[in-house]
């Protein structure tokens, strides 16, 4: 796996964990189908954190 792909997957896991911890989703199945940008947008809108991680 390329470095960029690995970095994107790590950030996706980061946002998925934050969304699950915030109680916004009950399962991560749907979340893994989303893009990093979609996950970030949902997190920023729902949780109000715009520090980038």
PALUMRO-948338 format. One line per 5 residues: number of its first residue (from 0); for each residue x negated, z, y of C-alpha. Coordinates in nm, 3 decimals. Example, Ala and Ser with C-alpha at 12.3 -4.5 7.8 and 13.67 -1.06 7.14 Angstrom:
0 = -1.230 0.780 -0.450 ~ -1.367 0.714 -0.106 .
REM end
This chain:
0 = 0.000 0.000 0.000 ~ -0.135 -0.092 0.342 ~ -0.220 0.173 0.598 ~ 0.055 0.070 0.838 ~ 0.316 0.069 0.562 .
5 = 0.201 0.412 0.447 ~ 0.220 0.550 0.803 ~ 0.573 0.414 0.847 ~ 0.686 0.565 0.516 ~ 0.537 0.903 0.614 .
10 = 0.722 0.899 0.947 ~ 1.044 0.802 0.771 ~ 1.005 1.100 0.536 ~ 0.939 1.321 0.839 ~ 1.264 1.219 1.010 .
15 = 1.463 1.231 0.687 ~ 1.350 1.590 0.633 ~ 1.442 1.681 0.992 ~ 1.788 1.526 0.961 ~ 1.851 1.703 0.631 .
20 = 1.727 2.035 0.774 ~ 1.959 1.993 1.073 ~ 2.251 1.956 0.831 ~ 2.343 1.610 0.954 ~ 2.329 1.462 0.604 .
25 = 2.391 1.618 0.264 ~ 2.178 1.371 0.068 ~ 1.876 1.157 0.148 ~ 1.989 0.852 -0.054 ~ 2.145 0.670 0.242 .
30 = 1.863 0.775 0.474 ~ 1.593 0.604 0.268 ~ 1.774 0.274 0.321 ~ 1.743 0.304 0.700 ~ 1.457 0.175 0.910 .
35 = 1.221 0.409 1.094 ~ 1.378 0.304 1.424 ~ 1.728 0.387 1.300 ~ 1.616 0.729 1.177 ~ 1.443 0.805 1.507 .
40 = 1.748 0.701 1.709 ~ 1.984 0.916 1.502 ~ 1.750 1.212 1.527 ~ 1.702 1.183 1.903 ~ 2.075 1.144 1.970 .
45 = 2.182 1.425 1.737 ~ 1.900 1.671 1.786 ~ 1.787 1.590 2.140 ~ 1.417 1.598 2.054 ~ 1.231 1.312 2.221 .
50 = 0.877 1.438 2.176 ~ 0.806 1.180 1.906 ~ 0.761 1.409 1.612 .
REM end
